[in-house]
Amino acid sequence: MHEYLLPIYSLSFLCIGGGNLVITGTGFGSSGATVNLGDAECEVLSQSNTQITCSLPPNDPGDFDLEVSVVDKGYADTR
């Protein structure tokens, strides 16, 4: 089985942060994920093999790259 991150086409949120981001894919494992939105870390609230949920951080207005990294599995980003 290949592990993958489903495409993220658009993400809108308030600059003050808050709210949750749900990332769907496969092969995430049950722990060890980090998620960054631009230079800000999105605190991981829960993680399963197919889903990661994180709390959106405050950020300046603009477009940001999203990076998901899982220990011993690798990473994916929107760059």
N, CA, C and O atoms as a GROMACS GRO file, in nm:
protein
  316
    1MET      N    1   0.084  -0.118   0.000
    1MET     CA    2   0.000   0.000   0.000
    1MET      C    3   0.089   0.124   0.000
    1MET      O    4   0.186   0.132   0.075
    2HIS      N    5   0.055   0.220  -0.083
    2HIS     CA    6   0.127   0.346  -0.087
    2HIS      C    7   0.062   0.444   0.010
    2HIS      O    8  -0.060   0.449   0.024
    3GLU      N    9   0.145   0.522   0.076
    3GLU     CA   10   0.095   0.625   0.166
    3GLU      C   11   0.081   0.754   0.089
    3GLU      O   12   0.165   0.785   0.004
    4TYR      N   13  -0.023   0.830   0.116
    4TYR     CA   14  -0.040   0.954   0.044
    4TYR      C   15  -0.119   1.056   0.124
    4TYR      O   16  -0.191   1.023   0.219
    5LEU      N   17  -0.103   1.180   0.085
    5LEU     CA   18  -0.176   1.293   0.141
    5LEU      C   19  -0.272   1.339   0.033
    5LEU      O   20  -0.230   1.368  -0.079
    6LEU      N   21  -0.400   1.347   0.066
    6LEU     CA   22  -0.497   1.394  -0.033
    6LEU      C   23  -0.470   1.539  -0.066
    6LEU      O   24  -0.427   1.614   0.021
    7PRO      N   25  -0.495   1.582  -0.189
    7PRO     CA   26  -0.466   1.720  -0.230
    7PRO      C   27  -0.542   1.823  -0.147
    7PRO      O   28  -0.657   1.802  -0.110
    8ILE      N   29  -0.475   1.934  -0.118
    8ILE     CA   30  -0.537   2.047  -0.050
    8ILE      C   31  -0.542   2.160  -0.151
    8ILE      O   32  -0.438   2.209  -0.194
    9TYR      N   33  -0.661   2.201  -0.189
    9TYR     CA   34  -0.675   2.300  -0.294
    9TYR      C   35  -0.688   2.441  -0.241
    9TYR      O   36  -0.635   2.535  -0.302
   10SER      N   37  -0.757   2.459  -0.131
   10SER     CA   38  -0.779   2.593  -0.078
   10SER      C   39  -0.806   2.582   0.071
   10SER      O   40  -0.871   2.489   0.117
   11LEU      N   41  -0.754   2.677   0.144
   11LEU     CA   42  -0.775   2.680   0.288
   11LEU      C   43  -0.791   2.825   0.330
   11LEU      O   44  -0.704   2.908   0.305
   12SER      N   45  -0.902   2.855   0.393
   12SER     CA   46  -0.926   2.990   0.442
   12SER      C   47  -0.950   2.984   0.592
   12SER      O   48  -1.021   2.895   0.640
   13PHE      N   49  -0.891   3.077   0.665
   13PHE     CA   50  -0.914   3.084   0.809
   13PHE      C   51  -0.886   3.224   0.857
   13PHE      O   52  -0.825   3.305   0.787
   14LEU      N   53  -0.931   3.253   0.976
   14LEU     CA   54  -0.908   3.384   1.034
   14LEU      C   55  -0.762   3.400   1.074
   14LEU      O   56  -0.700   3.304   1.120
   15CYS      N   57  -0.706   3.518   1.057
   15CYS     CA   58  -0.566   3.545   1.091
   15CYS      C   59  -0.540   3.527   1.240
   15CYS      O   60  -0.427   3.498   1.280
   16ILE      N   61  -0.644   3.543   1.323
   16ILE     CA   62  -0.624   3.531   1.467
   16ILE      C   63  -0.608   3.387   1.511
   16ILE      O   64  -0.577   3.360   1.627
   17GLY      N   65  -0.628   3.294   1.418
   17GLY     CA   66  -0.614   3.153   1.451
   17GLY      C   67  -0.743   3.098   1.509
   17GLY      O   68  -0.847   3.164   1.505
   18GLY      N   69  -0.734   2.980   1.561
   18GLY     CA   70  -0.853   2.914   1.611
   18GLY      C   71  -0.913   2.827   1.503
   18GLY      O   72  -0.877   2.839   1.386
   19GLY      N   73  -1.002   2.744   1.541
   19GLY     CA   74  -1.058   2.648   1.446
   19GLY      C   75  -0.962   2.534   1.425
   19GLY      O   76  -0.846   2.540   1.465
   20ASN      N   77  -1.011   2.431   1.362
   20ASN     CA   78  -0.930   2.312   1.339
   20ASN      C   79  -0.912   2.286   1.190
   20ASN      O   80  -1.000   2.316   1.110
   21LEU      N   81  -0.799   2.231   1.156
   21LEU     CA   82  -0.769   2.186   1.022
   21LEU      C   83  -0.767   2.034   1.026
   21LEU      O   84  -0.698   1.976   1.110
   22VAL      N   85  -0.840   1.969   0.937
   22VAL     CA   86  -0.842   1.823   0.928
   22VAL      C   87  -0.773   1.784   0.798
   22VAL      O   88  -0.814   1.826   0.689
   23ILE      N   89  -0.670   1.703   0.809
   23ILE     CA   90  -0.591   1.657   0.695
   23ILE      C   91  -0.619   1.509   0.678
   23ILE      O   92  -0.609   1.431   0.773
   24THR      N   93  -0.656   1.469   0.557
   24THR     CA   94  -0.693   1.331   0.530
   24THR      C   95  -0.594   1.267   0.434
   24THR      O   96  -0.546   1.332   0.341
   25GLY      N   97  -0.563   1.142   0.457
   25GLY     CA   98  -0.471   1.068   0.372
   25GLY      C   99  -0.459   0.927   0.424
   25GLY      O  100  -0.552   0.875   0.486
   26THR      N  101  -0.346   0.863   0.401
   26THR     CA  102  -0.322   0.729   0.455
   26THR      C  103  -0.179   0.720   0.504
   26THR      O  104  -0.092   0.795   0.461
   27GLY      N  105  -0.156   0.626   0.595
   27GLY     CA  106  -0.021   0.596   0.641
   27GLY      C  107   0.037   0.696   0.740
   27GLY      O  108   0.159   0.702   0.755
   28PHE      N  109  -0.048   0.773   0.808
   28PHE     CA  110   0.004   0.871   0.904
   28PHE      C  111   0.053   0.806   1.033
   28PHE      O  112   0.133   0.865   1.105
   29GLY      N  113   0.005   0.687   1.064
   29GLY     CA  114   0.038   0.625   1.192
   29GLY      C  115  -0.045   0.689   1.302
   29GLY      O  116  -0.134   0.770   1.274
   30SER      N  117  -0.017   0.652   1.426
   30SER     CA  118  -0.100   0.701   1.537
   30SER      C  119  -0.034   0.811   1.618
   30SER      O  120  -0.096   0.866   1.709
   31SER      N  121   0.092   0.845   1.588
   31SER     CA  122   0.160   0.952   1.662
   31SER      C  123   0.281   1.000   1.582
   31SER      O  124   0.321   0.938   1.484
   32GLY      N  125   0.338   1.112   1.627
   32GLY     CA  126   0.462   1.162   1.567
   32GLY      C  127   0.446   1.262   1.455
   32GLY      O  128   0.544   1.293   1.387
   33ALA      N  129   0.325   1.315   1.434
   33ALA     CA  130   0.304   1.412   1.325
   33ALA      C  131   0.331   1.554   1.372
   33ALA      O  132   0.302   1.589   1.486
   34THR      N  133   0.385   1.636   1.282
   34THR     CA  134   0.391   1.780   1.301
   34THR      C  135   0.330   1.843   1.176
   34THR      O  136   0.346   1.791   1.065
   35VAL      N  137   0.261   1.956   1.196
   35VAL     CA  138   0.198   2.027   1.086
   35VAL      C  139   0.239   2.173   1.097
   35VAL      O  140   0.227   2.233   1.204
   36ASN      N  141   0.287   2.230   0.988
   36ASN     CA  142   0.322   2.372   0.984
   36ASN      C  143   0.244   2.441   0.874
   36ASN      O  144   0.229   2.389   0.764
   37LEU      N  145   0.196   2.559   0.907
   37LEU     CA  146   0.127   2.644   0.811
   37LEU      C  147   0.212   2.769   0.800
   37LEU      O  148   0.212   2.854   0.889
   38GLY      N  149   0.287   2.781   0.690
   38GLY     CA  150   0.388   2.886   0.682
   38GLY      C  151   0.494   2.856   0.786
   38GLY      O  152   0.542   2.743   0.796
   39ASP      N  153   0.532   2.957   0.865
   39ASP     CA  154   0.632   2.939   0.970
   39ASP      C  155   0.570   2.904   1.105
   39ASP      O  156   0.642   2.887   1.203
   40ALA      N  157   0.437   2.894   1.111
   40ALA     CA  158   0.368   2.868   1.237
   40ALA      C  159   0.329   2.721   1.249
   40ALA      O  160   0.283   2.659   1.152
   41GLU      N  161   0.348   2.666   1.368
   41GLU     CA  162   0.310   2.527   1.391
   41GLU      C  163   0.162   2.517   1.421
   41GLU      O  164   0.108   2.596   1.499
   42CYS      N  165   0.098   2.420   1.359
   42CYS     CA  166  -0.043   2.389   1.382
   42CYS      C  167  -0.043   2.274   1.483
   42CYS      O  168  -0.008   2.161   1.448
   43GLU      N  169  -0.082   2.301   1.608
   43GLU     CA  170  -0.074   2.201   1.715
   43GLU      C  171  -0.161   2.080   1.683
   43GLU      O  172  -0.282   2.093   1.664
   44VAL      N  173  -0.099   1.962   1.679
   44VAL     CA  174  -0.172   1.839   1.650
   44VAL      C  175  -0.258   1.802   1.770
   44VAL      O  176  -0.207   1.784   1.881
   45LEU      N  177  -0.389   1.791   1.747
   45LEU     CA  178  -0.484   1.755   1.852
   45LEU      C  179  -0.513   1.606   1.852
   45LEU      O  180  -0.531   1.545   1.958
   46SER      N  181  -0.516   1.546   1.733
   46SER     CA  182  -0.538   1.402   1.722
   46SER      C  183  -0.477   1.352   1.592
   46SER      O  184  -0.460   1.427   1.496
   47GLN      N  185  -0.445   1.222   1.592
   47GLN     CA  186  -0.382   1.162   1.476
   47GLN      C  187  -0.423   1.015   1.467
   47GLN      O  188  -0.420   0.943   1.567
   48SER      N  189  -0.461   0.974   1.348
   48SER     CA  190  -0.487   0.832   1.320
   48SER      C  191  -0.417   0.797   1.190
   48SER      O  192  -0.354   0.884   1.129
   49ASN      N  193  -0.426   0.675   1.148
   49ASN     CA  194  -0.361   0.634   1.024
   49ASN      C  195  -0.413   0.709   0.902
   49ASN      O  196  -0.343   0.720   0.802
   50THR      N  197  -0.538   0.761   0.910
   50THR     CA  198  -0.599   0.826   0.794
   50THR      C  199  -0.633   0.973   0.814
   50THR      O  200  -0.681   1.038   0.721
   51GLN      N  201  -0.608   1.029   0.934
   51GLN     CA  202  -0.649   1.168   0.958
   51GLN      C  203  -0.564   1.234   1.066
   51GLN      O  204  -0.530   1.172   1.167
   52ILE      N  205  -0.531   1.361   1.042
   52ILE     CA  206  -0.463   1.444   1.142
   52ILE      C  207  -0.549   1.568   1.162
   52ILE      O  208  -0.590   1.632   1.065
   53THR      N  209  -0.577   1.602   1.288
   53THR     CA  210  -0.650   1.724   1.320
   53THR      C  211  -0.558   1.813   1.401
   53THR      O  212  -0.498   1.769   1.499
   54CYS      N  213  -0.548   1.941   1.359
   54CYS     CA  214  -0.464   2.035   1.433
   54CYS      C  215  -0.538   2.167   1.454
   54CYS      O  216  -0.633   2.198   1.383
   55SER      N  217  -0.492   2.242   1.553
   55SER     CA  218  -0.550   2.372   1.587
   55SER      C  219  -0.478   2.480   1.507
   55SER      O  220  -0.356   2.494   1.516
   56LEU      N  221  -0.553   2.556   1.428
   56LEU     CA  222  -0.492   2.658   1.342
   56LEU      C  223  -0.426   2.768   1.424
   56LEU      O  224  -0.487   2.822   1.517
   57PRO      N  225  -0.301   2.802   1.390
   57PRO     CA  226  -0.229   2.906   1.464
   57PRO      C  227  -0.262   3.046   1.411
   57PRO      O  228  -0.309   3.060   1.298
   58PRO      N  229  -0.238   3.149   1.493
   58PRO     CA  230  -0.249   3.286   1.441
   58PRO      C  231  -0.143   3.306   1.332
   58PRO      O  232  -0.034   3.247   1.340
   59ASN      N  233  -0.174   3.387   1.233
   59ASN     CA  234  -0.080   3.412   1.125
   59ASN      C  235  -0.114   3.545   1.059
   59ASN      O  236  -0.225   3.595   1.075
   60ASP      N  237  -0.020   3.602   0.987
   60ASP     CA  238  -0.046   3.722   0.910
   60ASP      C  239  -0.135   3.686   0.791
   60ASP      O  240  -0.139   3.570   0.751
   61PRO      N  241  -0.206   3.784   0.734
   61PRO     CA  242  -0.284   3.755   0.613
   61PRO      C  243  -0.191   3.711   0.500
   61PRO      O  244  -0.077   3.757   0.491
   62GLY      N  245  -0.238   3.623   0.414
   62GLY     CA  246  -0.158   3.581   0.300
   62GLY      C  247  -0.175   3.435   0.267
   62GLY      O  248  -0.259   3.366   0.325
   63ASP      N  249  -0.095   3.389   0.172
   63ASP     CA  250  -0.093   3.250   0.130
   63ASP      C  251   0.026   3.181   0.197
   63ASP      O  252   0.134   3.238   0.205
   64PHE      N  253   0.005   3.059   0.243
   64PHE     CA  254   0.110   2.986   0.314
   64PHE      C  255   0.119   2.844   0.264
   64PHE      O  256   0.020   2.784   0.223
   65ASP      N  257   0.239   2.790   0.268
   65ASP     CA  258   0.259   2.648   0.240
   65ASP      C  259   0.217   2.568   0.362
   65ASP      O  260   0.234   2.612   0.476
   66LEU      N  261   0.163   2.450   0.337
   66LEU     CA  262   0.126   2.357   0.443
   66LEU      C  263   0.223   2.241   0.435
   66LEU      O  264   0.245   2.185   0.328
   67GLU      N  265   0.283   2.205   0.549
   67GLU     CA  266   0.375   2.092   0.553
   67GLU      C  267   0.332   1.995   0.662
   67GLU      O  268   0.306   2.036   0.776
   68VAL      N  269   0.324   1.868   0.627
   68VAL     CA  270   0.290   1.762   0.721
   68VAL      C  271   0.410   1.668   0.726
   68VAL      O  272   0.457   1.619   0.624
   69SER      N  273   0.459   1.644   0.847
   69SER     CA  274   0.574   1.556   0.866
   69SER      C  275   0.538   1.451   0.971
   69SER      O  276   0.480   1.484   1.075
   70VAL      N  277   0.572   1.326   0.943
   70VAL     CA  278   0.546   1.218   1.038
   70VAL      C  279   0.676   1.142   1.061
   70VAL      O  280   0.740   1.096   0.967
   71VAL      N  281   0.715   1.130   1.188
   71VAL     CA  282   0.839   1.063   1.226
   71VAL      C  283   0.846   0.925   1.160
   71VAL      O  284   0.748   0.849   1.164
   72ASP      N  285   0.958   0.893   1.101
   72ASP     CA  286   0.984   0.765   1.036
   72ASP      C  287   0.898   0.737   0.912
   72ASP      O  288   0.901   0.626   0.858
   73LYS      N  289   0.821   0.838   0.865
   73LYS     CA  290   0.736   0.818   0.748
   73LYS      C  291   0.770   0.918   0.636
   73LYS      O  292   0.755   0.887   0.518
   74GLY      N  293   0.816   1.039   0.673
   74GLY     CA  294   0.847   1.140   0.572
   74GLY      C  295   0.756   1.260   0.585
   74GLY      O  296   0.696   1.283   0.690
   75TYR      N  297   0.746   1.337   0.476
   75TYR     CA  298   0.664   1.457   0.480
   75TYR      C  299   0.600   1.482   0.344
   75TYR      O  300   0.641   1.427   0.242
   76ALA      N  301   0.498   1.569   0.346
   76ALA     CA  302   0.432   1.617   0.225
   76ALA      C  303   0.407   1.765   0.244
   76ALA      O  304   0.384   1.810   0.357
   77ASP      N  305   0.410   1.842   0.136
   77ASP     CA  306   0.382   1.984   0.146
   77ASP      C  307   0.310   2.034   0.022
   77ASP      O  308   0.295   1.962  -0.077
   78THR      N  309   0.263   2.159   0.029
   78THR     CA  310   0.189   2.219  -0.083
   78THR      C  311   0.276   2.308  -0.168
   78THR      O  312   0.224   2.383  -0.251
   79ARG      N  313   0.406   2.302  -0.150
   79ARG     CA  314   0.497   2.385  -0.230
   79ARG      C  315   0.501   2.342  -0.371
   79ARG      O  316   0.572   2.401  -0.452
   0.00000   0.00000   0.00000
